[in-house]
Amino acid sequence: MPSVISTDVLIVGAGVAGLWLNARLRRQGFSTVLVESATLGGGQSIKSQGIIHGGAKYALHGALTGASEAIADMPRRWREALAGDGELDLSGVRLLSDAHYLWSPGTLAGNLTSFFASKAVRGRVDQVKGDQLPPALQDKRFKGKVYRLAELVVDVPSLIQRLADLAGDGLLAGHSIEPLLEGGKLVGLKVDEHEIRAQRIVISAGAGTATLLETLGISRPAMQRRPLHMIIAKGPGLKPLYAHCLGGGTKPRITITTHPAADGQWVWYLGGDIAETDGVNRQPAEQIATAQKELGQLLPWIDLSTAQWATLRVDRAEPLQTGLTRPDNAFLAEEGRLLVGWPTKLALAPDFADRVIASLERDGIQPSQAAPLPDLPKPPIGVPAWEQLLP
């Protein structure tokens, strides 16, 4: 006999967006069940660089758009949560860097000074020098300019652990998911041996959303995948660096974040333009060689001679956009009890939760007196790629 569970909101997909939404709802008194078929945060979340963007990089080649203004408040909201006095209590989550940086090689440095003094980014960016520079750039051979962004970088594994703690008894490891219909309408989901009825069902399963919608017999919203080919380096010669290195185009030439490995060494995780179109088409050995050449040119004083290398392919899942452009807001579509969305960026998890909660308020969905949940099997927490790929 299947067990029957009633809850206010059933969420499928326990990346940071699903976990954040779940914690917000529980804090407001809603009963929730959060279903994950693999590991908590194990899809895009654990593969992200942990940067809480504030939109400054979108202003690099033009005025700020309305979309980039929408992301501008995210660092403040994350900082308040990390301090324990925001919409969630994320105190205890490790903050890797209190700022993210823009760094320009000498050839581009002059072009940026007037731009960063402009109204478009004033108040978000400050130039830094000397001992204020990130450790990896404190070398007399460094000739570029560095700007400090009012952004931050979080340790995603500790973030996922904290959000999992806030989920209480509502996490469910579920593999088989089918629609639960009544009178031809969706009223819940069959998850393994559980029949879960809910006032609202939210799908926030990242790249898995397309398959789930197909299972439910739904064709919209359509999804796009934007592939990346990230590079990982680990070694004793690495120093902390959280920065976009600017190239001549509209995207950062390379984006470096630094993460602690379990063995105490630093890991550099490399994205940006190097991981996009051309990088996706390279084989791993060629991608690593390209990264080694880039870093050798940009940071010749960093000792990479004993570094270990790997690459990681990531599919960023987003709502379908014309020309595969990047959405700059969280996205939510609604059909009856079903809400489907993508945060589109780690930083926008609070925005995604806002949109779901606004939908509940608009439809008059209130917390109910749901029965206590049975003891549910819990999904494990995802492991960072460098712990899996490098010894």
C-alpha positions in Angstrom: 0.0 0.0 0.0 1.4 3.4 -0.9 1.7 5.9 1.9 -0.4 9.1 1.4 1.1 12.4 2.4 -0.6 15.8 2.3 1.5 18.9 2.3 1.2 22.6 1.3 4.0 22.8 -1.2 5.7 19.9 -2.9 9.1 20.8 -4.4 11.0 18.7 -6.9 14.7 19.4 -7.3 17.0 20.1 -4.3 19.6 22.4 -5.8 20.2 25.7 -4.0 17.0 27.2 -5.6 14.7 24.4 -4.3 16.5 24.3 -0.9 16.2 28.1 -0.5 12.6 28.1 -1.4 11.9 25.2 0.9 13.5 27.0 3.8 11.7 30.2 3.1 8.3 28.4 3.0 9.0 26.5 6.2 10.0 29.8 7.9 6.6 31.2 6.9 4.7 28.2 8.4 4.1 26.1 5.3 4.4 22.4 5.3 6.7 21.2 2.5 8.2 18.1 1.0 11.4 18.5 -1.1 12.1 15.6 -3.4 15.6 14.9 -4.9 16.4 11.9 -7.1 20.2 12.2 -6.8 22.2 14.3 -4.3 21.4 17.6 -2.6 22.9 20.4 -4.7 24.6 17.7 -6.9 23.6 19.2 -10.3 24.4 22.7 -11.2 24.7 24.1 -7.7 27.8 22.1 -6.6 29.4 22.8 -10.0 28.9 26.6 -9.7 31.7 29.0 -8.7 29.8 30.3 -5.7 29.8 33.9 -7.0 26.9 36.1 -5.7 26.7 38.5 -8.7 25.5 42.0 -8.3 25.3 42.8 -12.0 28.4 44.8 -12.4 29.9 42.6 -15.1 26.7 43.1 -17.2 27.6 46.8 -17.3 31.0 46.2 -18.8 30.0 47.1 -22.4 27.1 49.5 -22.0 24.6 51.0 -19.5 22.9 48.8 -16.9 19.7 47.2 -18.1 16.6 46.7 -16.1 17.4 43.0 -15.9 20.9 43.6 -14.4 19.4 46.1 -12.0 17.1 43.3 -10.8 20.2 41.3 -9.7 21.8 44.3 -8.0 20.2 43.7 -4.6 21.2 40.0 -4.4 24.6 40.5 -2.6 22.9 42.5 0.2 20.2 39.8 0.7 22.8 37.1 0.8 25.0 39.1 3.2 22.1 39.6 5.6 21.3 35.8 5.5 25.0 34.9 6.0 25.0 37.2 9.0 22.0 35.4 10.5 19.6 38.3 10.2 18.2 38.0 6.7 15.3 36.1 5.2 17.1 32.9 6.1 19.6 32.2 8.9 22.7 31.1 7.0 25.1 31.9 9.8 27.8 29.2 9.8 28.0 29.0 6.0 31.6 29.6 4.9 32.3 32.9 3.1 35.2 32.3 0.7 35.6 36.0 -0.2 33.9 39.1 0.9 34.4 40.6 -2.5 34.8 39.5 -6.1 37.3 41.4 -8.3 37.7 42.6 -11.9 41.2 42.6 -13.1 42.5 44.0 -16.3 45.9 43.2 -17.9 48.0 46.2 -18.6 46.9 46.5 -22.2 43.2 47.1 -21.2 43.7 48.9 -17.9 43.5 52.4 -19.3 40.2 51.9 -21.0 38.4 50.9 -17.8 39.3 53.8 -15.5 36.8 56.2 -17.0 34.2 53.5 -17.3 34.3 52.6 -13.6 34.1 56.2 -12.7 30.8 56.5 -14.7 27.4 56.7 -13.2 26.6 53.2 -14.5 28.7 51.4 -11.9 29.5 54.1 -9.3 29.1 52.8 -5.8 29.6 49.2 -6.9 33.3 49.3 -7.8 36.4 50.6 -6.1 40.0 50.3 -7.4 42.4 48.5 -5.1 46.2 48.6 -4.9 49.1 47.2 -2.9 48.3 45.0 0.0 44.6 45.4 -0.8 45.1 43.3 -3.9 44.1 39.6 -3.9 47.0 37.5 -2.7 47.6 35.9 -6.2 48.1 39.4 -7.7 50.5 40.8 -5.1 53.6 40.5 -7.2 55.8 43.3 -8.6 55.4 42.0 -12.1 51.6 42.6 -12.0 51.0 45.7 -14.2 47.2 45.7 -14.5 44.4 47.4 -12.6 42.1 45.7 -10.1 38.6 46.7 -9.1 36.7 45.4 -6.1 33.1 44.6 -6.7 30.4 44.7 -4.0 29.8 41.0 -4.5 30.8 37.9 -2.6 31.8 34.3 -3.0 30.3 31.5 -0.9 31.4 28.0 -0.2 28.6 26.0 -1.9 29.1 22.7 0.0 28.6 24.4 3.3 25.6 26.4 1.9 23.9 23.2 0.8 24.6 21.6 4.2 23.0 24.6 6.0 20.0 24.6 3.7 19.6 20.9 4.2 19.6 21.4 8.0 16.8 24.0 7.6 14.8 21.5 5.6 14.1 19.5 8.8 12.1 16.3 8.2 10.9 17.4 4.7 13.6 15.9 2.5 12.8 12.9 0.4 15.1 10.7 -1.7 12.7 9.8 -4.6 13.5 8.2 -7.9 10.3 7.3 -9.7 8.0 10.3 -10.2 4.6 10.1 -11.9 1.6 12.5 -12.0 -1.2 12.1 -9.4 -4.4 13.0 -11.2 -7.9 13.6 -10.0 -10.6 14.4 -12.5 -7.9 14.8 -15.2 -6.2 17.5 -13.1 -2.8 17.3 -11.4 -3.2 17.2 -7.6 0.1 15.8 -6.6 2.9 13.4 -7.5 3.5 9.7 -7.0 7.1 9.5 -5.7 8.3 5.9 -5.4 5.8 4.3 -2.9 4.4 7.7 -1.7 1.3 9.5 -3.0 2.0 13.2 -2.2 -0.9 15.6 -2.5 -0.1 19.3 -2.4 -1.8 22.7 -2.8 1.1 23.7 -5.1 3.8 21.7 -6.9 7.1 23.4 -7.8 9.6 21.9 -10.2 13.0 23.4 -9.8 15.1 20.5 -11.1 17.5 22.3 -13.3 18.6 20.2 -16.2 16.2 17.5 -15.1 13.1 19.7 -15.5 12.6 18.9 -19.2 12.4 15.1 -18.5 10.0 15.7 -15.6 7.7 17.8 -17.7 7.7 15.1 -20.4 6.7 12.6 -17.7 3.9 14.9 -16.7 2.8 15.3 -20.3 3.6 19.0 -20.4 5.5 20.7 -23.2 5.9 24.2 -21.8 8.0 26.0 -20.6 10.7 24.9 -23.0 14.2 24.6 -21.7 17.6 25.4 -23.1 21.0 24.0 -22.1 24.1 26.2 -22.2 27.1 23.9 -21.9 30.4 24.9 -20.2 33.8 23.1 -20.1 35.3 24.2 -16.7 38.9 23.7 -15.7 40.1 22.6 -12.2 43.7 23.0 -10.9 45.0 22.0 -7.5 48.4 22.5 -6.1 50.6 24.0 -3.4 51.6 27.0 -5.6 48.1 28.4 -5.8 47.1 31.5 -3.9 43.5 32.8 -3.3 42.0 34.7 -6.2 38.3 35.5 -6.9 38.3 37.6 -10.0 37.1 38.1 -13.6 40.0 38.8 -15.9 38.8 41.1 -18.6 39.5 40.4 -22.3 38.6 42.4 -25.3 35.1 41.0 -25.7 31.8 41.3 -23.7 32.6 38.4 -21.5 35.4 37.9 -18.9 38.4 36.3 -20.5 38.7 34.0 -17.6 36.9 33.8 -14.2 38.9 32.3 -11.3 37.5 31.2 -7.9 39.5 29.5 -5.2 38.1 26.6 -3.1 39.5 24.6 -0.2 40.1 20.9 -0.9 39.7 18.3 1.8 43.5 17.8 1.9 44.1 21.4 2.8 45.3 22.5 -0.7 43.7 25.3 -2.7 41.8 24.5 -5.9 41.4 27.0 -8.7 38.1 26.6 -10.6 38.2 28.3 -14.0 35.2 29.6 -16.0 34.4 32.6 -18.1 34.9 32.8 -21.9 37.5 30.0 -21.8 34.8 27.6 -20.7 32.2 28.7 -23.2 31.9 28.2 -27.0 35.5 27.3 -28.0 36.1 25.6 -24.7 33.1 23.4 -25.1 34.4 22.1 -28.4 37.9 21.3 -27.0 38.8 17.8 -25.7 39.9 17.8 -22.0 43.7 17.7 -22.7 43.4 20.6 -25.2 41.2 22.6 -22.7 43.8 22.1 -19.9 46.6 23.1 -22.2 44.7 26.3 -23.2 44.2 27.1 -19.5 47.8 26.6 -18.7 48.9 28.9 -21.5 46.4 31.6 -20.4 47.5 31.5 -16.8 51.2 31.4 -17.9 50.6 34.7 -19.8 48.4 36.4 -17.1 50.0 35.1 -13.9 53.6 34.0 -14.8 54.7 34.3 -11.1 52.2 31.6 -10.0 54.0 28.2 -9.7 51.8 25.7 -11.6 54.6 23.2 -12.0 53.2 20.6 -9.6 49.5 21.4 -10.1 47.0 18.6 -10.9 44.5 19.3 -13.6 41.0 18.1 -14.6 38.1 19.4 -16.6 34.4 19.3 -15.9 31.5 19.6 -18.3 28.5 21.5 -17.0 25.1 21.9 -18.6 23.5 25.2 -17.4 19.7 24.8 -17.7 17.5 27.8 -18.3 14.2 28.8 -19.9 14.4 28.8 -23.6 15.5 32.3 -24.9 15.7 33.7 -28.4 19.3 33.1 -29.7 20.3 31.2 -26.5 20.7 34.5 -24.7 21.2 34.4 -21.0 18.3 35.3 -18.7 19.2 37.8 -16.0 16.2 37.1 -13.7 14.8 34.0 -12.1 12.0 32.5 -14.2 8.7 31.0 -13.1 5.8 29.7 -15.2 2.4 28.6 -13.8 -0.3 26.2 -14.9 -2.9 25.2 -12.3 -1.2 23.8 -9.3 2.1 23.4 -11.1 4.8 26.0 -11.0 8.0 25.5 -13.1 11.1 27.5 -12.9 14.8 28.1 -13.0 16.8 30.6 -10.9 19.1 31.0 -13.9 22.0 31.9 -11.5 23.0 30.8 -8.0 22.7 34.4 -6.9 19.1 34.6 -7.9 17.8 31.8 -5.6 16.1 34.5 -3.4 14.4 36.0 -6.5 13.1 32.6 -7.5 11.6 32.1 -4.0 10.1 35.6 -4.1 8.3 34.6 -7.3 6.9 31.4 -5.9 5.7 33.1 -2.7 4.1 35.9 -4.6 2.2 33.3 -6.6 1.0 31.6 -3.4 -0.1 35.0 -1.9 -1.9 36.0 -5.1 -3.8 32.7 -5.1 -4.6 32.8 -1.4 -2.6 29.7 -0.5 -2.2 29.7 3.3 -0.3 27.3 5.6 -2.5 24.4 6.6 -2.5 22.1 9.6 -0.8 19.2 7.7 -0.2 15.9 9.5 3.4 15.2 10.7 5.5 13.6 8.0 6.5 10.0 8.3 10.2 9.1 8.5 11.4 9.6 4.9 14.6 8.4 3.2 17.0 11.3 2.9 19.1 12.1 -0.2 22.9 12.5 0.4 24.7 15.8 0.0 26.6 16.4 -3.3 30.4 16.2 -3.3 32.5 19.0 -5.1 33.9 18.0 -8.5 37.5 18.4 -7.4 37.1 15.8 -4.6 35.9 13.4 -7.2 38.3 14.2 -10.1 41.6 14.9 -8.3 43.4 12.7 -5.8 
